[in-house]
Amino acid sequence: MPVEQRQTNIEGVQQLQPGQISFGSIGSYGNQIVSDLYGKYGELCRRGWVFSATVAAAAAIPVGTTLTNAPVIWNVSSSAKLVVPLQIILSLGAIGTPILQGFAVYFLKNTGDTIGTGLPIVTFTEIAPVCTLIGRGITPRTKFAGAVATYTTQPAKLMDLGFGHHLEGAAASGQLYSQFLYDFNGTVMLPPGTSLTLGSTIATSTTYWTTILFAELPIPQVY
């Protein structure tokens, strides 16, 4: 006889023991009933798999088509993790010369584990990401550079993020400036030995506080 497993029901929420099998609720039309208990990233956060990488100071976002560019997240070759970017968040630091500007992300493959002359990543000013499960002190394998990273080979453009600034007139003319957020929604994943860099489409002196939220997952057998 199988060992009986305990299932508790508190205010309609099932709490299952590890390894316990349960069945989803089915509606009158054969549809599965799903409840978003604590947000789409809640389970990842509860497991301690979500991290926040934040710049130390507001800075201009360099043009993506250069060998010096940051912020960047780097999943080193030895990480044994699959890194999933979740969100990029930009908050205005200081308004520079008004300009038409957009943002994109760029990727680099075969990055290895170390930095140095002649290697894919030459310099990397590292800032430690913080686990968003507050108080657990979990350290990620992913590295983050908020201000300075240089490359031997130019990272390739992956995609535009679909937002930017269209400023007209003087910076102090009372126009509205926005905070920007891009949700990747599972569309980008970084296997070991890859990096993802945020870049501007046009050179600008406007500065931003930048945060990159990402998750580190155990590598599946096939990806």
C-alpha positions in Angstrom: 0.0 0.0 0.0 1.4 3.4 -0.8 2.2 5.7 2.1 -0.6 8.1 2.7 0.5 11.7 1.9 -1.0 14.6 3.7 -2.8 17.4 1.9 -3.9 20.4 3.8 -6.6 22.8 2.6 -6.4 26.3 4.1 -9.0 28.8 2.9 -9.3 26.9 -0.4 -5.5 26.7 -1.1 -4.0 23.3 -1.4 -0.7 22.8 0.2 1.0 19.7 -1.2 3.9 17.7 0.3 7.0 17.2 -1.9 6.3 14.4 -4.4 2.6 14.4 -3.9 0.4 14.2 -7.0 -2.7 16.3 -7.3 -5.2 17.0 -10.1 -6.2 20.4 -11.5 -9.8 21.7 -11.3 -11.9 21.3 -14.4 -14.8 23.7 -15.3 -18.2 22.8 -16.8 -16.9 23.0 -20.3 -13.8 20.8 -19.8 -11.6 23.9 -19.3 -8.9 23.8 -16.7 -9.4 26.4 -13.9 -6.2 28.3 -13.2 -5.6 30.8 -10.4 -2.8 33.3 -10.5 -1.9 33.1 -6.8 1.0 35.5 -6.5 2.0 36.7 -10.0 3.6 35.0 -12.9 7.1 35.2 -11.4 6.0 34.3 -7.8 6.9 30.6 -7.9 10.4 31.4 -9.3 10.9 34.0 -6.6 9.7 31.6 -3.8 12.4 29.1 -4.9 15.1 31.8 -4.7 15.7 31.8 -8.5 15.0 35.4 -9.3 17.7 38.1 -9.0 17.9 41.9 -9.4 20.9 43.4 -11.1 21.0 47.2 -10.6 23.5 49.8 -11.7 25.5 51.6 -9.0 24.9 55.1 -10.5 22.7 56.5 -13.2 24.6 56.4 -16.5 24.1 56.9 -20.3 23.4 53.7 -22.2 26.1 53.4 -24.9 25.3 52.7 -28.5 24.8 49.0 -29.0 27.1 48.8 -32.0 30.4 49.4 -30.0 33.0 47.2 -28.3 32.3 49.0 -25.0 28.8 48.5 -23.7 26.8 47.9 -20.5 24.6 47.0 -18.6 25.2 43.3 -19.4 24.3 40.0 -17.7 26.7 37.2 -18.4 25.9 33.5 -17.9 29.4 32.0 -17.6 30.2 28.7 -19.2 30.5 26.8 -15.9 27.3 28.1 -14.4 25.2 24.9 -15.0 22.2 27.3 -15.1 19.8 28.5 -17.8 19.3 32.2 -17.4 16.0 33.7 -18.3 15.8 37.5 -18.5 12.5 38.7 -17.0 12.4 42.5 -17.2 14.5 45.5 -18.0 13.5 48.6 -16.1 14.9 52.1 -16.9 14.3 55.2 -14.7 15.4 58.6 -15.8 18.5 59.9 -14.1 19.3 63.2 -15.8 18.1 64.7 -19.0 20.7 65.3 -21.7 20.5 66.8 -25.1 17.0 66.1 -26.6 17.2 63.4 -29.2 15.2 60.7 -30.9 16.4 57.5 -29.2 15.5 53.8 -28.8 16.8 50.7 -27.0 17.7 47.2 -28.1 19.5 44.1 -26.7 22.6 42.5 -28.0 24.0 39.0 -27.5 27.4 37.3 -27.4 28.1 33.5 -27.7 31.1 31.4 -26.5 32.0 33.9 -23.8 33.8 31.4 -21.5 34.3 32.0 -17.8 37.1 34.6 -17.5 38.0 38.0 -18.7 41.2 39.3 -20.3 43.0 40.6 -23.4 42.1 38.5 -26.5 39.2 36.8 -24.7 35.6 37.4 -25.7 35.0 39.7 -22.7 38.1 41.9 -22.1 37.0 44.0 -19.1 34.0 43.6 -16.8 33.2 45.9 -13.9 31.1 43.5 -11.8 28.3 44.3 -9.5 26.7 41.4 -7.5 23.0 40.8 -8.3 20.7 40.4 -5.3 18.2 37.5 -4.8 14.7 38.8 -4.7 13.7 36.3 -2.0 14.7 38.8 0.6 16.9 37.5 3.5 17.9 34.2 2.0 21.4 35.4 0.8 21.4 33.2 -2.3 24.3 34.0 -4.6 23.7 33.7 -8.4 26.2 32.3 -10.9 25.3 35.0 -13.4 27.6 38.0 -13.5 26.5 41.6 -14.0 28.3 44.7 -15.1 26.4 47.9 -14.7 28.8 50.5 -16.2 31.8 49.1 -18.1 32.3 46.0 -20.2 34.4 45.7 -23.3 34.5 42.9 -25.9 36.9 41.5 -28.5 34.0 40.8 -30.9 31.0 43.1 -31.2 27.9 41.5 -29.7 25.1 40.9 -32.3 21.8 42.7 -32.2 19.0 40.4 -31.0 15.9 42.7 -31.0 14.6 46.2 -30.5 12.7 46.7 -27.2 10.0 49.0 -28.8 10.4 52.0 -26.6 12.6 55.2 -26.4 12.5 59.0 -26.3 11.3 61.5 -28.8 12.2 64.8 -27.2 11.4 68.2 -28.7 12.8 71.5 -27.6 14.9 72.2 -24.5 15.3 69.6 -21.8 13.7 72.0 -19.3 10.6 72.8 -21.3 8.3 70.9 -19.0 7.8 67.8 -21.2 6.9 64.4 -19.7 9.7 61.8 -19.3 8.7 58.2 -18.6 10.0 55.2 -16.7 10.4 52.3 -19.2 9.9 48.6 -18.6 10.3 45.7 -21.0 8.9 42.3 -20.0 10.6 39.5 -22.0 7.7 37.1 -21.1 9.9 34.0 -21.7 11.0 35.0 -25.2 14.8 35.0 -24.5 17.0 32.4 -22.7 20.7 32.4 -22.1 22.5 29.0 -21.9 25.9 28.9 -20.3 28.6 30.8 -22.2 26.4 33.7 -23.4 25.7 37.3 -22.5 22.9 39.9 -23.1 23.7 43.6 -23.3 21.4 46.6 -23.3 22.3 49.2 -25.9 21.0 52.5 -27.2 20.2 52.9 -30.9 21.6 56.5 -30.9 24.4 58.1 -28.8 22.8 60.2 -26.0 23.9 62.1 -22.9 20.7 61.3 -21.0 21.4 59.0 -18.0 19.3 56.2 -16.6 19.0 54.0 -13.5 18.8 50.5 -14.9 17.7 47.2 -13.4 17.7 43.8 -15.1 15.6 41.1 -13.4 16.5 37.6 -14.4 15.9 34.0 -13.2 18.5 31.2 -12.9 17.0 27.8 -13.6 18.4 24.3 -13.4 19.4 23.3 -17.0 16.9 20.8 -18.5 18.2 17.7 -20.3 17.1 19.3 -23.6 17.0 23.0 -24.3 
